[in-house]
Amino acid sequence: MDEPADGYDEPMPPTAPPRPAARPLTRAQQARKDAHESHVRATVKRHLKGLAPVSRLIVLLYLVDGLSDHEITAALGPTYNLTPNEVGSRRRALMTRIRRIARSTSTSTPTPTKPTD
């Protein structure tokens, strides 16, 4: 009986075939993509500025730094006096709000003007 090369009992499954390279975007597609990304970025910035400082910290620590509710509580320290449950509750409410904003933003992306050469 042949032994698998990696030493495990089961033979390794075949790897997935490589994905074909994506075709480059046309100028119009790239302009739409750039306009959408710019619009989303501006919308997110505007809404983040509108949050209370502690809420903004919770969102950024969760999304950017990838911290858990317990880690966020420890990072905020006694200044804000929040329990992990309170942090989680605020985070969930904020993430629901962010998802709602993202959905409305994705349907209201401005149409870019025709690029000039």
Residue frames as a rotation matrix with the C-alpha (Angstrom) as fourth column:
MET 1
0.588 0.809 0.000 0.00
0.809 -0.588 0.000 0.00
0.000 0.000 -1.000 0.00
ASP 2
-0.205 -0.663 0.720 1.37
0.620 -0.657 -0.429 3.40
0.757 0.358 0.546 -0.96
GLU 3
-0.099 0.071 -0.993 1.95
0.902 -0.415 -0.120 5.91
-0.421 -0.907 -0.023 1.84
PRO 4
0.852 0.357 0.382 0.77
0.481 -0.823 -0.303 9.47
0.206 0.442 -0.873 1.18
ALA 5
0.038 -0.931 0.364 3.75
0.589 -0.273 -0.760 11.80
0.807 0.243 0.538 0.73
ASP 6
-0.048 -0.032 0.998 2.67
-0.464 -0.884 -0.051 14.11
0.885 -0.466 0.028 3.56
GLY 7
-0.904 -0.405 -0.138 2.45
-0.102 0.517 -0.850 11.35
0.415 -0.754 -0.509 6.18
TYR 8
-0.415 0.832 0.368 -1.29
-0.843 -0.199 -0.500 11.66
-0.343 -0.518 0.784 6.81
ASP 9
-0.480 0.302 0.824 -3.68
0.091 0.951 -0.296 8.72
-0.873 -0.067 -0.484 6.54
GLU 10
0.556 0.782 0.281 -5.77
0.442 0.009 -0.897 10.25
-0.704 0.623 -0.341 3.75
PRO 11
-0.346 -0.648 0.678 -4.39
0.934 -0.170 0.314 11.23
-0.089 0.742 0.664 0.35
MET 12
-0.630 0.050 -0.775 -4.46
0.090 -0.987 -0.137 14.96
-0.771 -0.156 0.617 -0.39
PRO 13
0.462 0.826 0.324 -7.37
0.538 0.030 -0.843 16.15
-0.705 0.564 -0.430 -2.53
PRO 14
-0.147 -0.520 0.841 -6.49
0.977 -0.209 0.041 17.62
0.154 0.828 0.539 -5.90
THR 15
-0.601 -0.112 -0.791 -5.89
0.368 -0.918 -0.149 21.35
-0.709 -0.381 0.593 -5.87
ALA 16
0.542 0.835 -0.098 -8.30
0.363 -0.338 -0.869 23.67
-0.758 0.435 -0.486 -7.61
PRO 17
0.106 -0.501 0.859 -7.28
0.988 -0.046 -0.149 24.73
0.115 0.864 0.490 -11.10
PRO 18
-0.726 -0.412 -0.550 -5.87
0.501 -0.865 -0.013 28.24
-0.471 -0.285 0.835 -11.31
ARG 19
0.382 0.886 -0.263 -8.37
0.475 -0.433 -0.766 30.99
-0.792 0.168 -0.586 -12.05
PRO 20
0.124 -0.321 0.939 -8.10
0.957 -0.212 -0.199 32.62
0.263 0.923 0.281 -15.43
ALA 21
-0.791 -0.469 -0.392 -6.68
0.552 -0.824 -0.128 36.14
-0.263 -0.318 0.911 -15.34
ALA 22
0.241 0.905 -0.350 -9.34
0.617 -0.421 -0.665 38.83
-0.749 -0.055 -0.660 -15.19
ARG 23
0.076 -0.152 0.986 -9.71
0.925 -0.358 -0.126 40.98
0.372 0.921 0.113 -18.25
PRO 24
-0.855 -0.396 -0.335 -8.63
0.494 -0.819 -0.291 44.58
-0.159 -0.414 0.896 -17.77
LEU 25
0.092 0.927 -0.364 -11.44
0.655 -0.332 -0.679 47.07
-0.750 -0.176 -0.637 -17.28
THR 26
0.050 0.014 0.999 -12.42
0.879 -0.476 -0.038 49.41
0.474 0.880 -0.037 -20.06
ARG 27
-0.859 -0.382 0.340 -12.04
0.225 -0.880 -0.418 53.15
0.459 -0.283 0.842 -19.43
ALA 28
-0.150 0.897 0.416 -15.75
-0.537 -0.427 0.728 53.49
0.830 -0.114 0.545 -18.80
GLN 29
0.584 0.331 -0.741 -15.78
0.331 0.736 0.590 50.54
0.741 -0.590 0.321 -16.37
GLN 30
-0.334 -0.799 -0.500 -12.73
0.863 -0.045 -0.504 51.92
0.380 -0.599 0.704 -14.54
ALA 31
-0.766 0.108 0.633 -14.34
-0.153 -0.988 -0.016 55.37
0.624 -0.109 0.774 -14.34
ARG 32
0.329 0.944 0.025 -17.53
-0.367 0.103 0.925 53.84
0.870 -0.313 0.380 -12.84
LYS 33
0.419 -0.251 -0.873 -15.47
0.703 0.698 0.137 51.79
0.575 -0.671 0.469 -10.38
ASP 34
-0.670 -0.742 -0.015 -13.39
0.614 -0.542 -0.574 54.83
0.418 -0.394 0.819 -9.34
ALA 35
-0.470 0.587 0.660 -16.52
-0.435 -0.804 0.405 56.99
0.768 -0.097 0.633 -8.94
HIS 36
0.573 0.710 -0.410 -18.19
-0.032 0.519 0.854 54.30
0.819 -0.476 0.320 -6.83
GLU 37
0.102 -0.622 -0.777 -15.14
0.889 0.407 -0.208 53.83
0.445 -0.669 0.595 -4.59
SER 38
-0.824 -0.403 0.397 -14.76
0.255 -0.891 -0.376 57.58
0.506 -0.209 0.837 -4.14
HIS 39
-0.094 0.901 0.424 -18.45
-0.499 -0.411 0.763 57.93
0.861 -0.140 0.488 -3.30
VAL 40
0.628 0.298 -0.719 -18.35
0.346 0.721 0.601 55.07
0.697 -0.626 0.350 -0.79
ARG 41
-0.316 -0.847 -0.428 -15.16
0.849 -0.051 -0.526 56.42
0.424 -0.529 0.735 0.82
ALA 42
-0.779 0.060 0.624 -16.68
-0.140 -0.987 -0.080 59.91
0.611 -0.150 0.777 1.20
THR 43
0.277 0.959 0.051 -19.92
-0.388 0.063 0.919 58.48
0.879 -0.275 0.390 2.61
VAL 44
0.437 -0.186 -0.880 -18.08
0.686 0.702 0.193 56.33
0.582 -0.688 0.435 5.17
LYS 45
-0.673 -0.739 -0.020 -15.90
0.606 -0.535 -0.589 59.27
0.424 -0.409 0.808 6.25
ARG 46
-0.492 0.559 0.668 -18.94
-0.415 -0.824 0.385 61.51
0.766 -0.088 0.637 6.64
HIS 47
0.581 0.777 -0.243 -20.78
-0.182 0.415 0.892 58.95
0.794 -0.473 0.382 8.75
LEU 48
0.125 -0.610 -0.782 -17.73
0.846 0.478 -0.238 58.14
0.519 -0.632 0.576 10.89
LYS 49
-0.808 -0.422 0.412 -17.29
0.209 -0.858 -0.469 61.84
0.551 -0.293 0.782 11.66
GLY 50
-0.133 0.873 0.470 -20.91
-0.558 -0.458 0.692 61.93
0.819 -0.170 0.548 12.79
LEU 51
0.397 0.253 -0.882 -20.41
0.430 0.798 0.422 59.20
0.811 -0.547 0.208 15.40
ALA 52
0.920 -0.145 0.364 -19.70
-0.390 -0.429 0.815 59.88
0.038 -0.892 -0.451 19.05
PRO 53
0.092 -0.992 -0.083 -15.96
-0.954 -0.064 -0.293 59.46
0.286 0.107 -0.952 19.82
VAL 54
-0.351 -0.228 0.908 -16.42
-0.635 0.771 -0.051 56.20
-0.688 -0.595 -0.416 21.74
SER 55
0.638 0.639 0.429 -18.57
-0.069 0.603 -0.795 54.73
-0.767 0.477 0.429 18.96
ARG 56
0.768 -0.440 -0.466 -16.00
-0.592 -0.210 -0.778 55.73
0.244 0.873 -0.422 16.35
LEU 57
-0.253 -0.900 0.354 -13.28
-0.967 0.252 -0.049 54.03
-0.045 -0.355 -0.934 18.43
ILE 58
0.004 0.331 0.944 -15.32
-0.350 0.884 -0.309 50.85
-0.937 -0.329 0.119 18.78
VAL 59
0.923 0.386 -0.002 -15.92
-0.116 0.273 -0.955 50.65
-0.368 0.881 0.297 15.01
LEU 60
0.527 -0.784 -0.328 -12.29
-0.744 -0.239 -0.624 51.36
0.411 0.573 -0.709 14.13
LEU 61
-0.328 -0.663 0.674 -10.86
-0.890 0.455 0.014 48.95
-0.316 -0.595 -0.739 16.71
TYR 62
0.229 0.505 0.832 -13.22
-0.170 0.863 -0.476 46.23
-0.958 -0.032 0.283 15.49
LEU 63
0.956 0.274 0.101 -12.95
0.053 0.178 -0.983 46.75
-0.287 0.945 0.155 11.74
VAL 64
0.648 -0.750 -0.127 -9.38
-0.586 -0.385 -0.713 48.01
0.486 0.537 -0.689 11.33
ASP 65
-0.294 -0.838 0.460 -7.54
-0.941 0.169 -0.293 46.32
0.168 -0.518 -0.838 14.20
GLY 66
-0.069 0.339 -0.938 -9.76
-0.304 0.889 0.344 43.22
0.950 0.309 0.042 14.35
LEU 67
-0.896 -0.303 0.325 -10.15
-0.374 0.118 -0.920 43.34
0.240 -0.946 -0.219 18.14
SER 68
-0.397 0.770 -0.499 -12.78
0.662 0.617 0.425 41.33
0.636 -0.162 -0.755 20.02
ASP 69
0.522 0.689 0.503 -15.27
0.083 -0.627 0.774 42.97
0.849 -0.362 -0.385 22.40
HIS 70
0.826 -0.275 -0.492 -13.10
0.546 0.175 0.819 42.03
-0.139 -0.945 0.294 25.40
GLU 71
-0.205 -0.966 0.156 -9.99
0.973 -0.185 0.137 43.47
-0.104 0.180 0.978 23.72
ILE 72
-0.162 0.235 0.958 -11.85
0.401 -0.872 0.282 46.67
0.902 0.430 0.047 22.83
THR 73
0.863 0.504 -0.033 -13.02
0.198 -0.278 0.940 47.01
0.465 -0.818 -0.340 26.43
ALA 74
0.469 -0.772 -0.429 -9.43
0.783 0.139 0.606 46.62
-0.408 -0.620 0.670 27.65
ALA 75
-0.401 -0.647 0.648 -8.15
0.877 -0.476 0.067 49.10
0.265 0.595 0.759 25.02
LEU 76
0.196 0.557 0.807 -10.73
0.229 -0.826 0.515 51.72
0.954 0.084 -0.289 26.01
GLY 77
-0.734 -0.595 -0.326 -9.82
0.397 0.012 -0.918 51.26
0.550 -0.803 0.228 29.66
PRO 78
-0.376 0.581 -0.722 -11.55
0.886 -0.004 -0.464 52.86
-0.272 -0.814 -0.513 32.61
THR 79
-0.961 -0.020 -0.276 -12.01
-0.041 -0.976 0.214 56.16
-0.274 0.217 0.937 30.76
TYR 80
-0.567 0.778 -0.272 -15.20
-0.598 -0.162 0.785 54.94
0.566 0.608 0.557 29.10
ASN 81
-0.713 0.243 0.657 -16.17
-0.550 0.387 -0.740 52.40
-0.434 -0.890 -0.142 31.79
LEU 82
0.220 0.766 -0.604 -17.82
-0.961 0.278 0.004 49.94
0.171 0.579 0.797 29.38
THR 83
0.055 -0.134 0.989 -18.32
-0.386 0.911 0.145 46.21
-0.921 -0.390 -0.002 29.86
PRO 84
-0.912 -0.397 0.104 -17.67
-0.089 0.439 0.894 43.77
-0.401 0.806 -0.436 26.99
ASN 85
-0.310 0.881 0.357 -21.46
0.870 0.414 -0.267 43.29
-0.383 0.228 -0.895 26.70
GLU 86
0.480 0.464 -0.745 -21.99
0.204 -0.885 -0.419 47.05
-0.853 0.049 -0.519 26.27
VAL 87
-0.400 -0.706 -0.584 -19.19
-0.534 -0.339 0.775 47.20
-0.745 0.622 -0.242 23.69
GLY 88
-0.884 0.079 0.461 -20.72
0.345 0.775 0.530 44.26
-0.315 0.627 -0.712 21.81
SER 89
0.100 0.995 -0.020 -24.18
0.805 -0.093 -0.585 45.81
-0.584 0.042 -0.811 21.89
ARG 90
0.374 -0.039 -0.927 -22.87
-0.254 -0.965 -0.062 49.14
-0.892 0.259 -0.371 20.56
ARG 91
-0.675 -0.720 -0.161 -20.73
-0.386 0.158 0.909 47.38
-0.629 0.675 -0.385 17.95
ARG 92
-0.613 0.513 0.601 -23.66
0.696 0.710 0.104 45.32
-0.373 0.482 -0.793 16.65
ALA 93
0.459 0.814 -0.355 -25.88
0.550 -0.575 -0.606 48.41
-0.698 0.083 -0.711 16.43
LEU 94
0.143 -0.501 -0.853 -23.15
-0.502 -0.780 0.374 50.34
-0.853 0.375 -0.363 14.62
MET 95
-0.843 -0.479 0.244 -22.43
-0.075 0.554 0.829 47.48
-0.532 0.681 -0.504 12.21
THR 96
-0.124 0.888 0.443 -26.15
0.865 0.316 -0.390 47.25
-0.487 0.334 -0.807 11.37
ARG 97
0.614 0.310 -0.726 -26.12
0.074 -0.938 -0.338 50.99
-0.786 0.154 -0.599 10.67
ILE 98
-0.313 -0.829 -0.464 -22.97
-0.543 -0.244 0.803 50.66
-0.779 0.504 -0.374 8.52
ARG 99
-0.748 0.081 0.659 -24.50
0.453 0.788 0.418 47.81
-0.485 0.611 -0.626 6.49
ARG 100
0.341 0.940 0.020 -27.63
0.738 -0.255 -0.624 49.89
-0.582 0.228 -0.781 5.91
ILE 101
0.425 -0.289 -0.858 -25.49
-0.372 -0.920 0.126 52.82
-0.825 0.266 -0.499 4.74
ALA 102
-0.660 -0.748 0.069 -23.45
-0.283 0.334 0.899 50.54
-0.696 0.574 -0.432 2.48
ARG 103
-0.376 0.604 0.702 -26.60
0.791 0.604 -0.096 49.11
-0.483 0.519 -0.705 0.87
SER 104
0.679 0.677 -0.284 -28.04
0.450 -0.689 -0.568 52.57
-0.580 0.258 -0.772 0.22
THR 105
0.139 -0.721 -0.679 -24.68
-0.505 -0.641 0.578 53.81
-0.852 0.263 -0.453 -1.08
SER 106
-0.714 -0.476 0.513 -24.27
0.124 0.635 0.762 50.92
-0.689 0.608 -0.394 -3.50
THR 107
-0.052 0.772 0.633 -27.62
0.952 0.230 -0.203 51.75
-0.303 0.592 -0.747 -5.12
SER 108
0.882 0.422 -0.211 -27.02
0.367 -0.894 -0.257 55.50
-0.297 0.149 -0.943 -5.31
THR 109
-0.130 -0.991 -0.030 -23.57
0.642 -0.107 0.759 55.71
-0.756 0.079 0.650 -6.87
PRO 110
0.366 0.277 -0.888 -23.26
-0.346 -0.846 -0.406 58.80
-0.864 0.456 -0.214 -9.04
THR 111
0.765 -0.094 0.637 -22.82
0.597 0.472 -0.648 58.32
-0.240 0.876 0.418 -12.77
PRO 112
-0.109 -0.891 -0.440 -19.35
0.456 -0.438 0.775 59.48
-0.883 -0.116 0.454 -13.80
THR 113
0.622 0.208 -0.755 -18.82
-0.488 -0.651 -0.581 61.96
-0.612 0.730 -0.304 -16.56
LYS 114
0.947 -0.270 0.172 -17.21
0.306 0.606 -0.734 60.76
0.094 0.748 0.657 -19.76
PRO 115
0.325 -0.895 -0.305 -13.41
0.461 -0.131 0.878 60.71
-0.826 -0.426 0.370 -19.36
THR 116
0.957 -0.088 -0.277 -11.54
-0.271 -0.610 -0.745 63.14
-0.103 0.788 -0.607 -21.53
ASP 117
0.583 -0.793 0.177 -8.23
0.804 0.594 0.016 62.29
-0.118 0.133 0.984 -23.16
